[in-house]
Amino acid sequence: MGGIDQVSEITVGNVKHTLEEAGAEFIDAGVWRRETPDRDTAYRTLRAIAERSAKLHEGLGPITDADLYDDEGLPI
């Protein structure tokens, strides 16, 4: 349990979009870098996403198995 399971689809989409804007191209075999990204801009954008995400989740407890799975252990 961990990693991508605990990140909202919106956050994943925002990070993916930012990486694509920075030159990443997602392909079947992984990721390809189209060009050298402007690291300062990419960092500031990713930092802003992280801060917005943290603000949205402020005061919420951690995600538990009960939030993700029903009584039979199946994803909700």
C-alpha positions in Angstrom: 0.0 0.0 0.0 1.4 3.4 -0.8 2.6 5.6 -3.6 0.1 6.2 -6.4 -2.8 4.7 -4.3 -2.7 7.6 -2.0 -2.6 10.4 -4.6 -5.7 11.9 -6.2 -6.3 11.5 -9.9 -6.3 15.3 -10.2 -2.9 15.7 -8.6 -1.5 12.9 -10.8 -2.9 14.7 -13.8 -1.5 18.0 -12.8 2.0 16.5 -12.2 1.8 14.7 -15.6 0.8 17.9 -17.4 3.6 19.8 -15.7 6.1 17.2 -16.7 4.8 17.2 -20.3 5.1 21.0 -20.4 8.7 20.6 -19.2 9.4 18.2 -22.1 8.5 14.7 -20.9 6.6 12.5 -23.3 4.8 9.5 -21.8 5.1 6.5 -24.0 4.2 2.8 -23.6 7.7 1.9 -22.5 8.1 4.7 -20.0 9.0 8.4 -20.4 11.0 10.1 -23.1 12.5 13.6 -22.7 11.8 15.7 -25.8 14.0 18.6 -24.8 15.9 20.0 -21.8 13.3 21.4 -19.5 13.6 24.8 -17.8 14.3 23.4 -14.3 13.4 26.5 -12.4 10.0 26.8 -14.0 9.3 23.1 -13.6 10.3 23.3 -10.0 8.1 26.3 -9.3 5.1 24.7 -11.0 5.5 21.4 -9.2 6.0 23.2 -5.9 2.8 25.2 -6.5 0.9 21.9 -7.3 2.2 20.4 -4.0 1.2 23.5 -2.0 -2.3 23.5 -3.5 -2.7 19.8 -2.8 -1.5 20.2 0.7 -4.0 23.0 1.3 -6.8 20.9 -0.1 -5.9 18.1 2.3 -5.2 20.3 5.3 -6.8 19.0 8.4 -7.7 15.6 6.9 -6.4 12.5 8.5 -4.3 9.9 6.6 -6.0 7.6 4.1 -6.7 4.2 5.6 -7.6 0.8 4.2 -11.2 1.5 5.2 -11.2 4.5 2.9 -10.1 2.4 -0.1 -11.6 -1.0 0.4 -15.0 -2.5 1.4 -15.6 -5.2 4.0 -14.7 -7.9 1.5 -11.3 -6.2 0.7 -12.4 -5.0 -2.7 -11.7 -1.5 -3.9 -14.5 1.0 -3.3 
